[in-house]
Amino acid sequence: MRTMIRRVRNILLSLISKVSPDPYLVAELWRKQGVKIGTGTCVYRDVVLSDTNGLIQIGNNCVLTGCAVIAHDASTNKMLGLKYGEPSPSQIVTIEDDCFIGYHAIILMGVKIGKGSIVGAGSVVTRDVPSDSVVSGNPAKVICTVAELVEKRIQLIKSHPEIFPAGIEKLTAL
Ligand SMILES: CC(C)(COP(=O)(O)OP(=O)(O)OC[C@H]1O[C@@H](n2cnc3c(N)ncnc32)[C@H](O)[C@@H]1OP(=O)(O)O)[C@@H](O)C(=O)NCCC(=O)NCCS
């Protein structure tokens, strides 16, 4: 009975998290379902987290745009003699503090994204990502450090202020 109540509760929380425009509230709803998520982390409503039993661990002050974090793999279930729906091989996925995960990135089981890293839009992350790195592509590879990306952005904004219509004076890093 308790398991059934928990399941229904999680379905309701998951439905609310799919429509809420508030990424902090969405993060809180995932926490309530059992995902480990640190403080100050934003999870947007179109994010997919495949596990709510401790296999997905997300640190503080991260941003997860519409990505998928997949902590299991049922691709060989049939050959292993498992039915679909039965537990599949699974491994912990860790996203350390201060990471940004781009839109439509996919993070596969067993991967650790090191502190302060950026995963580019549409990347498929199959291996660990070192801290303070920018990765992109399929499979995702390191393209530069975060410090190098920031420097490049600063130069771009200085030379083309029109790409940041909110106003260059807002950027305290300049
Ligand atoms: C990864 C990222 C941060 C890199 O930014 P950048 O360094 O300014 O990007 P550049 O366009 O200069 O690209 C550098 C190289 O990486 C490649 N690249 C950049 N982003 C890529 C991506 N998402 N997937 C695959 N390759 C990518 C470029 O093709 C280029 O390769 P080249 O040197 O062989 O030509 C950025 O492209 C990105 O994906 N940001 C996330 C955007 C997002 O998801 N926003 C969500 C809403 S806020």
The ligand as a Gaussian input file, in Angstrom:
#p B3LYP/6-31G(d) Opt

LIG

0 1
 C       29.504000      24.310000     -26.066000
 C       29.395000      25.823000     -26.209000
 C       29.342000      26.457000     -24.822000
 C       30.618000      26.261000     -26.971000
 O       30.541000      27.636000     -27.196000
 P       31.632000      28.310000     -28.163000
 O       33.007000      27.846000     -27.824000
 O       31.369000      29.768000     -28.195000
 O       31.235000      27.684000     -29.531000
 P       31.917000      27.851000     -30.947000
 O       30.788000      28.077000     -31.883000
 O       33.040000      28.839000     -30.932000
 O       32.468000      26.398000     -31.230000
 C       33.772000      25.915000     -30.928000
 C       33.882000      24.563000     -31.605000
 O       33.045000      23.612000     -30.929000
 C       32.015000      23.129000     -31.806000
 N       30.754000      23.148000     -31.035000
 C       30.295000      24.165000     -30.278000
 N       29.151000      23.802000     -29.686000
 C       28.895000      22.544000     -30.077000
 C       27.843000      21.646000     -29.788000
 N       26.846000      21.982000     -28.956000
 N       27.883000      20.405000     -30.325000
 C       28.911000      20.064000     -31.165000
 N       29.949000      20.885000     -31.472000
 C       29.914000      22.113000     -30.940000
 C       31.966000      24.102000     -32.967000
 O       31.505000      23.468000     -34.144000
 C       33.423000      24.533000     -33.060000
 O       34.156000      23.530000     -33.706000
 P       35.373000      23.909000     -34.716000
 O       36.395000      24.614000     -33.854000
 O       35.821000      22.580000     -35.214000
 O       34.759000      24.796000     -35.738000
 C       28.074000      26.242000     -26.931000
 O       28.178000      25.976000     -28.318000
 C       26.842000      25.518000     -26.403000
 O       26.442000      24.433000     -26.846000
 N       26.185000      26.184000     -25.398000
 C       25.012000      25.667000     -24.745000
 C       23.760000      26.345000     -25.314000
 C       22.519000      25.825000     -24.645000
 O       22.292000      24.628000     -24.532000
 N       21.670000      26.715000     -24.180000
 C       20.482000      26.299000     -23.472000
 C       19.594000      27.482000     -23.206000
 S       20.379000      28.636000     -22.090000

